């Protein structure tokens, strides 16, 4: 989606200023926000892609005025409300107003967290159909705009690049984020000349590599 999160290539937002010796969490509530997100994900009621979409699918003013973990909490509130874990008024009340849904699982134990994190969420999936594109082939990113979730950055849409790697089949995030199933698709590493993306002011030898799903791509004319 063309939301406030898709900032690649935009001007006027200032430089990225890395924080020296930045801590993992800047405040105790951020640590709790991360823990809550893990604990709720353990119920298995939403996918990683849907979780990401719940964070990104916000008004740009809300998104850009919120800190990183504020966005996580807002996304979690949306998902918990949609799935019946959070009843209306509970956030303002600061307490439980309704019992959890019948499909709620036992709480995630602290001892189980390292194993959960170690397992991760692999997205590789087998595909019977061969990849449409091959290394070295020139492609163009489809010029599309969608109000739904997509992993095709706005800055590379309509631009031409060259296939550099074929990563095999993976869960198609666009479909998985809206509950339409995994719909596995081939994933490619596509290299773009910097001048193709940013114009002649970019350095001639610079390039950007973007991982893009097959449905985003078409043969270059």
C-alpha positions in Angstrom: 0.0 0.0 0.0 1.1 3.6 -0.5 1.2 4.4 3.2 3.3 6.5 5.5 5.7 3.6 6.0 6.9 3.5 2.3 9.5 6.3 2.5 12.1 4.9 0.2 13.4 7.7 -2.2 11.3 10.4 -0.6 12.8 13.8 0.0 12.6 16.3 2.8 12.5 13.9 5.7 16.1 14.6 6.8 19.1 12.2 7.1 19.2 9.0 9.1 21.2 9.6 12.2 22.3 6.3 13.8 22.4 6.4 17.6 25.8 5.4 19.0 25.6 2.3 21.2 21.9 2.2 20.8 20.1 0.0 23.3 17.7 -2.8 22.2 14.9 -1.0 24.1 14.9 2.6 25.0 12.3 2.2 27.8 10.8 -0.6 29.9 7.4 -0.3 28.1 9.1 -1.0 24.7 10.3 -4.3 26.2 6.8 -5.1 27.3 5.4 -4.2 23.8 7.7 -6.7 22.2 6.8 -9.4 24.8 3.1 -8.7 24.3 3.5 -9.1 20.5 5.2 -12.4 20.9 2.7 -13.7 23.4 -0.3 -12.8 21.3 1.3 -14.2 18.1 1.5 -17.6 19.9 -2.3 -17.9 19.7 -1.8 -18.5 16.0 -4.7 -16.2 14.9 -2.8 -14.1 12.5 0.2 -14.3 10.2 3.4 -12.2 10.2 2.2 -10.5 7.1 -1.1 -9.6 8.6 0.7 -8.3 11.7 2.9 -6.1 9.5 -0.1 -4.8 7.6 -1.9 -3.9 10.8 1.0 -1.7 11.7 1.5 -0.1 8.3 -2.3 0.4 7.5 -2.5 3.6 9.4 -3.1 7.2 8.5 0.3 8.7 7.5 0.0 11.4 10.2 -0.6 8.7 12.8 2.2 6.5 11.5 4.8 9.2 11.2 4.0 10.8 14.6 4.3 7.4 16.4 7.5 5.8 17.6 8.5 2.3 16.5 7.0 0.4 19.4 3.9 2.7 19.5 3.2 1.4 16.0 3.6 -2.2 17.2 1.1 -1.6 20.1 -1.4 0.1 17.8 -1.2 -2.8 15.3 -1.5 -5.3 18.1 -4.6 -3.5 19.5 -6.2 -3.7 16.0 -5.5 -7.4 15.6 -6.6 -8.3 19.1 -9.8 -6.4 18.6 -10.5 -8.1 15.3 -9.9 -11.6 16.8 -11.9 -11.1 20.0 -9.0 -10.9 22.4 -9.7 -7.3 23.2 -13.2 -6.2 24.0 -14.4 -2.6 23.3 -13.5 -0.3 26.2 -10.8 -2.5 27.7 -7.9 -0.4 26.8 -9.4 2.7 28.4 -10.6 0.7 31.4 -7.2 -0.9 31.8 -8.8 -4.2 32.8 -10.6 -7.2 31.4 -14.2 -6.6 30.6 -15.0 -9.9 28.8 -13.7 -13.4 28.8 -11.1 -14.4 26.2 -12.4 -16.2 23.1 -12.8 -20.0 23.3 -9.9 -20.5 20.8 -7.4 -18.7 23.0 -4.4 -20.9 23.8 -2.6 -21.2 27.1 -0.4 -18.2 27.9 3.1 -18.3 26.4 5.6 -19.2 29.1 8.9 -17.3 29.5 10.8 -20.6 29.2 9.3 -21.2 25.8 10.3 -17.9 24.3 13.9 -18.8 23.2 12.6 -21.8 21.3 9.8 -19.8 19.6 12.3 -17.2 18.5 14.8 -19.9 17.3 12.1 -21.5 15.1 11.3 -18.3 13.5 8.8 -18.3 10.6 10.3 -19.8 7.4 8.5 -18.6 4.3 10.1 -21.0 1.7 7.5 -23.1 0.0 7.7 -25.7 -2.9 6.4 -24.7 -6.3 5.6 -27.0 -9.2 5.7 -24.2 -11.8 9.2 -23.1 -12.9 10.3 -19.5 -12.4 9.2 -17.2 -15.2 12.4 -15.2 -15.2 16.1 -16.2 -15.3 19.3 -14.6 -14.0 20.5 -11.9 -16.4 17.0 -11.2 -17.8 15.7 -7.6 -17.8 12.4 -7.0 -16.1 10.2 -4.1 -15.2 8.3 -3.7 -12.0 4.5 -3.3 -12.7 3.2 0.2 -12.1 0.4 -0.5 -9.7 -1.1 1.2 -6.7 -3.1 -0.9 -4.2 -4.8 0.0 -0.9 -3.8 -3.4 0.4 -0.5 -4.8 1.6 2.4 -5.1 -0.9 6.2 -5.6 -0.6 6.9 -3.8 -3.8 8.4 -0.5 -2.8 6.9 2.6 -4.5 10.3 3.9 -5.6 10.9 0.9 -7.9 7.5 0.6 -9.5 7.6 1.2 -13.3 11.4 0.9 -13.2 13.6 -1.6 -15.1 16.2 -3.9 -13.6 18.0 -7.1 -14.1 17.3 -10.5 -12.4 20.4 -11.3 -10.3 19.1 -14.2 -8.2 16.2 -16.7 -8.1 15.3 -17.4 -4.5 12.6 -20.1 -5.1 9.0 -20.2 -3.9 8.0 -18.1 -0.9 4.7 -17.1 0.9 3.2 -14.3 -1.2 2.9 -11.5 1.4 0.2 -9.6 -0.5 -2.2 -12.5 -0.2 -1.2 -13.7 3.2 -1.6 -10.3 4.8 -5.3 -10.1 4.0 -6.3 -13.7 4.8 -6.3 -15.0 1.2 -3.8 -17.8 1.9 -0.1 -18.2 1.3 -0.4 -18.3 -2.5 3.4 -19.1 -2.9 5.2 -17.2 -5.6 8.7 -17.1 -7.0 11.0 -14.5 -5.4 13.8 -12.8 -7.2 16.7 -10.5 -6.4 16.5 -7.6 -8.9 19.3 -5.1 -9.3 18.5 -1.6 -10.4 21.0 1.1 -11.6 20.8 4.0 -9.1 20.2 6.4 -12.1 17.2 4.3 -13.1 15.7 4.9 -9.7 16.9 8.4 -8.8 17.8 10.1 -12.0 21.1 11.5 -13.4 22.0 13.0 -10.1 22.8 9.5 -8.7 26.3 8.1 -9.0 26.8 6.2 -12.3 28.3 3.1 -10.6 25.7 2.8 -7.8 22.9 0.2 -7.8 20.2 -1.1 -5.5 19.1 -4.7 -5.2 15.5 -5.4 -4.2 13.8 -8.8 -3.5 10.6 -8.8 -5.5 7.8 -11.4 -6.0 7.0 -12.7 -9.5 3.6 -11.1 -9.7 5.2 -7.7 -9.4 7.3 -8.2 -12.5 6.9 -8.2 -16.3 9.4 -8.5 -19.1 11.2 -5.3 -19.9 10.1 -3.9 -23.3 
